[in-house]
């Protein structure tokens, strides 16, 4: 336990920091152009404590602050103002102030408003030199500068930081940038590091480490008089659909975001299991699991079966192909756009005939059971037989009008080339890397189709089993994709369905995806 020092509160220093913000103006939103008058929670919980509390020698009491606030509560704007205060009014000669982010785009979210604040404040504009191309602002009177840096840019060593602001710390993939900047403050008399972030889901991250430390201080389990914890969040037991919970977690409700907006997002979360975790994390500041079961199985079983394979013969469809490793399940899904926004799926599954069972592998036993029932086709030998699968795809191409075949390019080029050699069109082969960008739209669409009972999946028992297994991973922006590692068992058929659905919905909407890569030979 750290021994407490006698600290004093300097109201003049606290007032001076708050008054500085009123020299700045808001850059975006309904308050654009108006003086940046701090909201009471910003002034009383963050700015006044940070700059008002002093040590015996007159330096700041707090050296680290962890501020956790949901999205759209003005984090980046507040960061920009603090960065400028540390640059211009902190009294540090040769100050080096850094705003750090996960990538260059995120870094711009603090740097760009800071630059615009300078331009609109004559007192600062005449003293600053802005070099936007390198994200640097110089204050020559004290030989100081402010820079925005990102974790995806090298060269993070050699710093002598006096002020550090981490925007959205939860997106930092490693703790490297945090550690490099923290260890660069040793020569400064009153260094200040501030992390302003929304809750995340990675419980092995530096952000969660700080979250736990801050929570320990707030709950009285830890003591650190140099660390300022500020967390706005809903408790686990709170009703996430209650507007009172939204207010509790969002101190800027009614200022930078509206209750109507949160109501719309909550309704979306109530209708989609995939979005509930996103809503809780981004708007209620609750740390969630990275993966969540996403397909509502009650609704899946209620989806009506309207058309059979015979009904669909000769119809246009889009295929998704999830090729297996040598001894696993290969899945092919044909996705047919139908009237009134419906889609039909015809799935086909393949497994080596001589696949060995393992008493400890439930998924393998289930696969063999489905194969014995005729729901999964057996290919000759003890490994995936590419020639058998190729011939089946050629047969299906004669039976249905397959416009495209989407495939994961990893380890698939030889097999896809064999399809072209067998006579399938070269320009029908579409690469589909397994990224959030590719999977987000079809995953959300599939959940919507199931919710609205507009997916005709033919009651295929293998596809239903895989649907129930499917968990999804979310990224910091709320994009989702299936997560094979977190799913209960096999989900290859769902992945294949999503690949086919991705192409089908874009063609049905008349959108030709410029990102799609066709097979190159």
C-alpha positions in Angstrom: 0.0 0.0 0.0 1.3 3.4 -1.0 1.8 5.8 2.0 -0.5 8.8 1.6 1.1 12.2 1.2 -0.5 15.4 2.3 -2.2 16.9 -0.8 -3.8 20.3 -1.1 -6.4 21.5 -3.5 -5.6 24.7 -5.5 -8.9 26.1 -6.7 -7.2 28.8 -8.8 -5.3 26.1 -10.7 -8.5 24.1 -11.2 -10.4 27.2 -12.4 -7.6 28.1 -14.8 -7.8 24.7 -16.5 -11.6 24.9 -16.8 -11.4 28.5 -18.1 -8.9 27.5 -20.8 -11.6 25.2 -22.3 -13.9 28.2 -22.8 -11.2 29.8 -25.1 -11.8 26.8 -27.4 -14.9 26.1 -29.5 -16.7 22.9 -30.3 -15.9 21.7 -33.8 -18.7 19.3 -34.7 -22.4 18.6 -33.9 -25.1 20.9 -32.7 -22.6 22.9 -30.5 -20.2 23.5 -33.3 -18.8 27.1 -33.1 -19.9 27.6 -29.5 -17.4 28.0 -26.6 -16.3 24.6 -25.1 -17.9 25.1 -21.7 -17.2 21.9 -19.8 -20.2 19.9 -18.6 -20.4 19.6 -14.8 -19.2 16.0 -14.9 -16.3 16.9 -17.1 -15.2 19.7 -14.9 -15.9 18.2 -11.4 -14.9 14.6 -12.1 -11.9 15.1 -14.4 -10.5 18.5 -15.1 -10.7 20.1 -11.7 -9.3 17.0 -9.8 -6.5 16.5 -12.4 -5.2 20.1 -12.4 -6.3 21.3 -9.0 -4.8 18.7 -6.6 -1.2 19.4 -5.8 1.7 17.9 -3.9 3.9 19.7 -1.4 6.3 20.8 -4.2 3.5 22.3 -6.2 3.4 19.6 -8.9 0.3 17.6 -9.8 -0.9 14.9 -7.4 -2.3 12.6 -10.2 0.2 11.0 -12.6 -2.3 8.6 -14.2 -6.0 8.8 -15.0 -8.2 6.1 -16.3 -11.5 7.5 -17.7 -14.0 5.0 -19.0 -17.0 6.5 -20.8 -19.4 5.0 -23.4 -19.4 6.1 -27.0 -20.7 9.5 -28.1 -20.0 11.2 -24.8 -17.4 13.5 -26.1 -14.2 11.6 -25.3 -12.2 12.6 -28.3 -13.2 16.3 -28.0 -12.2 16.3 -24.3 -8.9 14.6 -25.2 -8.2 17.3 -27.7 -8.7 20.1 -25.2 -6.5 18.4 -22.6 -3.7 17.9 -25.1 -3.8 21.6 -25.9 -3.8 22.6 -22.2 -0.7 20.4 -21.6 1.0 21.9 -24.7 0.3 25.6 -24.0 -0.4 26.2 -20.3 1.2 23.4 -18.4 4.5 25.4 -17.8 6.7 22.5 -19.0 9.7 23.6 -21.0 10.3 21.3 -24.0 7.0 19.6 -23.4 6.3 16.5 -25.5 2.6 15.7 -25.5 1.3 12.7 -27.3 -2.2 11.4 -28.2 -1.9 7.7 -28.9 -4.4 5.5 -30.7 -4.7 2.1 -32.2 -4.2 3.2 -35.8 -3.8 6.3 -37.9 -7.5 6.9 -38.5 -8.2 6.7 -34.7 -5.3 9.1 -34.1 -6.9 11.7 -36.3 -10.0 11.7 -34.2 -8.2 13.7 -31.5 -5.6 15.5 -33.6 -7.9 16.9 -36.2 -10.3 18.6 -33.7 -7.3 19.9 -31.8 -5.9 21.6 -34.9 -9.3 23.1 -35.7 -9.6 24.4 -32.1 -6.2 26.1 -32.5 -7.2 27.7 -35.8 -10.4 29.2 -34.3 -8.6 30.6 -31.2 -6.5 33.6 -32.2 -4.6 33.4 -28.9 -3.3 29.9 -29.9 -3.3 30.3 -33.6 -0.6 33.0 -33.5 1.6 30.9 -31.3 1.3 27.5 -32.9 2.8 25.9 -36.0 0.6 23.1 -37.4 2.1 20.4 -39.6 -0.9 18.2 -40.3 1.0 15.9 -42.7 3.0 14.5 -39.8 0.3 15.2 -37.1 2.5 17.6 -35.2 1.8 21.0 -33.5 4.7 23.1 -32.3 4.7 25.8 -29.6 8.0 27.5 -30.1 7.9 29.8 -27.0 8.6 26.8 -24.8 10.2 24.6 -27.5 7.3 22.2 -27.0 5.2 20.1 -29.4 2.1 17.9 -29.5 2.0 14.8 -31.8 -0.6 12.1 -32.6 0.9 8.7 -32.9 -0.5 5.2 -33.6 0.4 1.7 -32.6 0.5 0.6 -36.3 3.4 3.0 -37.0 6.9 2.0 -36.0 9.5 4.2 -34.4 7.9 4.6 -31.0 11.2 4.8 -29.0 13.2 7.9 -28.2 10.4 9.8 -26.7 10.5 12.1 -23.6 6.8 12.4 -22.9 5.4 15.0 -20.5 1.8 14.3 -21.3 0.2 11.2 -22.8 -3.5 10.7 -23.9 -4.6 7.3 -25.0 -7.8 7.5 -26.9 -9.8 4.2 -26.9 -7.2 2.2 -25.1 -9.3 -0.9 -25.5 -8.3 -1.2 -29.2 -4.6 -1.5 -28.4 -3.7 -5.0 -29.5 -0.6 -5.2 -27.3 0.7 -3.2 -24.4 3.8 -2.2 -26.3 3.0 1.4 -27.1 1.6 2.0 -23.5 4.8 0.7 -22.0 7.1 2.6 -24.3 5.4 5.9 -23.6 5.1 5.3 -19.9 8.8 4.5 -19.5 9.6 7.7 -21.5 8.3 10.0 -18.7 11.0 9.4 -16.1 12.8 12.7 -16.7 9.6 14.8 -16.3 8.7 16.6 -13.0 5.0 16.0 -13.3 4.2 13.6 -16.1 0.5 12.9 -16.8 -0.9 9.8 -18.6 -4.6 9.7 -19.3 -6.5 6.8 -20.8 -10.0 7.7 -22.1 -11.8 4.7 -23.5 -14.9 2.8 -23.9 -15.2 -0.7 -22.4 -13.7 -3.6 -24.4 -13.9 -7.3 -24.4 -10.2 -8.5 -24.3 -9.6 -9.4 -20.7 -5.9 -10.0 -21.3 -5.3 -6.4 -22.5 -3.6 -3.4 -20.9 -7.0 -1.7 -20.9 -8.6 -4.4 -18.8 -5.6 -4.4 -16.5 -6.2 -0.6 -15.9 -9.9 -1.1 -15.6 -9.4 -3.7 -12.9 -6.9 -1.4 -11.1 -9.3 1.6 -11.3 -12.2 -0.5 -10.1 -10.1 -1.7 -7.1 -9.5 1.9 -6.1 -13.1 2.9 -6.5 -14.2 0.0 -4.4 -11.6 0.7 -1.7 -9.7 -2.6 -2.3 -6.6 -0.7 -3.5 -5.0 2.6 -2.6 -3.1 4.7 -5.0 -3.3 8.5 -4.4 -1.6 9.2 -7.7 -4.2 7.4 -9.9 -7.5 9.0 -10.7 -10.3 6.5 -11.6 -13.4 7.7 -13.4 -15.8 5.1 -14.7 -19.3 5.7 -16.0 -21.0 2.3 -16.6 -24.1 0.3 -16.0 -23.8 -2.5 -13.3 -24.3 -6.1 -14.3 -27.6 -6.3 -12.5 -29.0 -3.1 -14.1 -31.8 -3.5 -16.7 -30.1 -2.5 -19.9 -33.5 -1.6 -21.5 -34.3 1.0 -18.8 -33.7 4.7 -19.7 -32.5 5.2 -16.1 -29.6 2.8 -16.9 -28.7 4.7 -20.0 -28.5 7.9 -18.0 -26.4 6.3 -15.3 -23.8 5.2 -17.9 -23.9 8.2 -20.2 -23.2 11.5 -18.4 -23.5 13.5 -21.6 -27.0 12.2 -22.4 -29.1 15.1 -23.7 -25.9 17.0 -24.8 -23.9 15.0 -27.3 -26.3 12.1 -27.7 -30.0 11.8 -27.3 -32.3 9.4 -25.5 -34.0 8.7 -28.8 -30.8 7.5 -30.3 -30.2 5.1 -27.4 -33.8 3.9 -27.6 -33.2 3.0 -31.2 -30.0 1.2 -30.4 -31.6 -0.7 -27.5 -34.5 -1.8 -29.7 -32.0 -3.0 -32.3 -30.2 -4.9 -29.4 -33.5 -6.4 -28.2 -34.2 -7.7 -31.7 -30.7 -9.1 -32.4 -28.7 -11.3 -30.0 -25.6 -10.4 -32.0 -26.0 -6.7 -31.3 -26.9 -6.9 -27.6 -23.3 -7.3 -26.5 -22.3 -4.4 -28.8 -24.9 -2.2 -27.2 -23.9 -3.1 -23.7 -20.2 -2.5 -24.4 -20.4 0.7 -26.5 -23.4 2.4 -24.9 -23.5 1.0 -21.3 -19.7 0.6 -20.9 -20.0 -3.0 -19.8 -17.1 -5.4 -20.5 -18.5 -8.2 -22.5 -17.3 -11.5 -23.9 -15.7 -11.2 -27.4 -17.9 -14.0 -28.8 -21.6 -14.5 -28.4 -24.1 -17.1 -29.8 -25.8 -15.2 -32.5 -28.5 -17.2 -34.4 -31.9 -17.3 -32.6 -32.6 -21.0 -32.8 -36.3 -20.8 -32.0 -36.8 -18.5 -34.9 -34.6 -20.8 -37.1 -36.9 -23.7 -36.4 -39.9 -21.5 -37.2 -38.6 -20.6 -40.7 -41.0 -22.2 -43.2 -39.8 -24.6 -45.9 -41.3 -23.4 -49.1 -39.1 -24.8 -52.0 -37.2 -28.0 -52.5 -34.1 -28.7 -54.6 -36.4 -29.9 -57.4 -38.3 -26.6 -57.3 -35.0 -24.6 -57.6 -33.5 -26.4 -60.6 -32.3 -24.0 -63.2 -32.6 -21.0 -60.8 -29.8 -18.4 -60.2 -27.8 -19.0 -57.1 -24.5 -18.0 -55.4 -22.3 -20.5 -53.8 -20.1 -20.3 -50.7 -17.3 -23.0 -50.4 -15.7 -23.7 -47.0 -12.9 -26.2 -47.9 -11.8 -28.5 -45.1 -8.4 -29.5 -43.9 -7.5 -33.0 -45.0 -9.7 -34.9 -42.5 -12.5 -32.5 -41.8 -15.9 -31.4 -43.1 -16.1 -29.5 -46.4 -19.3 -27.4 -46.8 -20.9 -26.0 -50.0 -23.9 -23.7 -49.7 -26.0 -22.6 -52.6 -27.9 -19.4 -51.8 -31.0 -18.5 -54.0 -32.5 -15.0 -53.9 -36.3 -15.3 -54.0 -39.3 -13.0 -54.1 -40.2 -10.7 -51.2 -36.7 -10.6 -49.8 -36.5 -14.3 -49.0 -33.5 -16.5 -49.6 -33.2 -20.3 -49.9 -30.2 -22.3 -48.9 -29.2 -25.7 -50.2 -26.3 -27.0 -48.2 -24.0 -29.9 -49.2 -21.4 -31.5 -46.9 -18.5 -33.9 -47.5 -16.3 -35.9 -45.2 -13.7 -38.6 -45.8 -15.2 -42.1 -45.8 -12.5 -43.6 -43.6 -12.4 -40.8 -41.0 -11.6 -42.2 -37.6 -13.8 -41.7 -34.6 -12.5 -40.4 -31.3 -14.5 -41.0 -28.1 -13.4 -37.6 -26.8 -14.5 -35.7 -30.0 -18.2 -35.0 -29.9 -18.1 -33.1 -33.1 -16.5 -36.0 -35.0 -19.1 -38.5 -33.6 -21.9 -36.1 -34.6 -20.4 -35.8 -38.1 -20.2 -39.6 -38.5 -23.8 -39.9 -37.3 -25.0 -37.4 -39.9 -22.9 -39.3 -42.6 -24.5 -42.6 -41.6 -28.0 -41.0 -42.0 -27.0 -39.7 -45.5 -26.9 -36.0 -44.6 -23.2 -35.8 -45.3 -21.6 -37.3 -48.4 -18.6 -39.6 -47.8 -15.6 -39.2 -50.1 -13.2 -42.1 -50.9 -10.2 -42.6 -48.6 -9.1 -41.2 -45.3 -8.6 -37.6 -46.5 -10.7 -35.0 -48.3 -11.0 -36.1 -51.9 -10.9 -33.0 -53.9 -11.7 -34.7 -57.2 -14.9 -36.1 -55.8 -16.0 -32.7 -54.5 -15.0 -31.1 -57.8 -17.2 -33.5 -59.7 -20.2 -32.8 -57.4 -19.8 -29.1 -57.9 -19.7 -29.6 -61.6 -22.9 -31.7 -61.4 -24.6 -29.0 -59.3 -23.5 -26.3 -61.8 -25.5 -28.3 -64.5 -28.5 -28.5 -62.2 -28.5 -24.9 -61.0 -27.4 -21.6 -62.4 -24.4 -20.9 -60.2 -23.4 -17.3 -60.8 -20.4 -17.2 -58.4 -18.5 -19.4 -56.0 -17.1 -17.5 -53.0 -14.1 -19.1 -51.4 -11.5 -18.5 -48.7 -8.2 -18.1 -50.8 -6.1 -19.6 -48.0 -4.9 -23.0 -49.3 -7.6 -23.2 -51.9 -6.0 -22.0 -55.2 -5.2 -25.5 -56.5 -8.8 -26.8 -55.9 -10.4 -23.7 -57.4 -8.1 -23.9 -60.5 -9.3 -27.5 -60.9 -12.9 -26.2 -61.1 -11.9 -23.8 -63.9 -10.1 -26.6 -65.7 -13.3 -28.6 -65.4 -15.2 -26.0 -67.3 -16.6 -23.6 -64.7 -16.3 -19.9 -65.6 -13.0 -18.3 -64.5 -14.8 -15.0 -63.6 -17.2 -16.9 -61.3 -14.5 -17.6 -58.7 -14.5 -14.9 -56.1 -12.0 -14.7 -53.3 -13.6 -14.2 -49.8 -10.9 -13.6 -47.1 -12.2 -14.3 -43.6 -12.3 -10.7 -42.4 -14.8 -8.6 -40.4 -15.3 -6.5 -43.5 -16.4 -9.4 -45.6 -18.5 -11.2 -43.0 -20.2 -8.3 -41.2 -22.9 -7.6 -43.7 -24.0 -11.2 -44.5 -23.8 -12.2 -40.8 -26.2 -9.4 -39.8 -28.4 -10.2 -42.8 -28.6 -13.9 -41.9 -29.7 -13.0 -38.4 -32.4 -10.6 -39.8 -33.6 -13.3 -42.3 -34.0 -15.8 -39.5 -35.7 -13.2 -37.2 -38.2 -12.4 -40.0 -38.6 -16.1 -41.0 -37.4 -15.3 -44.5 -34.7 -18.0 -44.7 -35.7 -21.3 -46.3 -33.0 -23.7 -45.0 -35.0 -26.8 -45.8 -34.7 -28.1 -42.2 -31.3 -29.5 -43.0 -30.2 -31.1 -39.8 -26.5 -30.6 -40.3 -27.0 -26.9 -41.1 -29.3 -26.6 -38.0 -26.7 -28.2 -35.8 -24.0 -25.8 -37.1 -26.3 -22.8 -36.7 -26.8 -23.7 -33.0 -23.0 -23.9 -32.6 -22.2 -20.6 -34.2 -20.7 -17.8 -32.0 -19.6 -14.5 -33.4 -16.7 -12.2 -32.7 -17.1 -8.4 -32.6 -14.5 -5.8 -33.4 -14.3 -2.4 -31.8 -16.6 -0.9 -34.4 -19.4 -3.4 -33.8 -18.7 -5.5 -36.9 -19.2 -9.2 -36.5 -18.1 -12.4 -38.0 -18.3 -16.1 -37.1 -15.7 -17.3 -34.6 -14.7 -20.9 -35.2 -12.5 -20.9 -32.1 -15.3 -19.9 -29.8 -18.1 -21.8 -31.4 -19.4 -24.9 -29.6 -18.7 -27.3 -32.5 -18.6 -27.3 -36.3 -19.9 -24.2 -38.1 -18.5 -24.8 -41.7 -22.0 -24.8 -43.2 -22.9 -21.4 -41.7 -19.6 -20.0 -43.0 -20.3 -21.3 -46.5 -23.9 -19.9 -46.3 -22.6 -16.5 -45.3 -20.1 -16.5 -48.2 -22.8 -17.3 -50.6 -25.3 -14.9 -49.0 -22.7 -12.1 -49.2 -22.5 -12.4 -53.0 -26.3 -12.9 -53.3 -27.4 -9.9 -51.4 -24.9 -7.6 -53.1 -26.1 -8.8 -56.6 -29.7 -8.7 -55.4 -29.2 -5.0 -54.4 -27.4 -4.2 -57.6 -24.2 -3.5 -55.8 -21.0 -4.8 -57.4 -18.4 -5.0 -54.7 -15.2 -3.4 -55.8 -13.4 -5.1 -53.0 -14.2 -8.6 -54.4 -11.2 -10.3 -55.9 -11.8 -12.8 -58.7 -9.5 -15.7 -59.3 -6.2 -14.7 -60.9 -4.2 -17.3 -62.9 
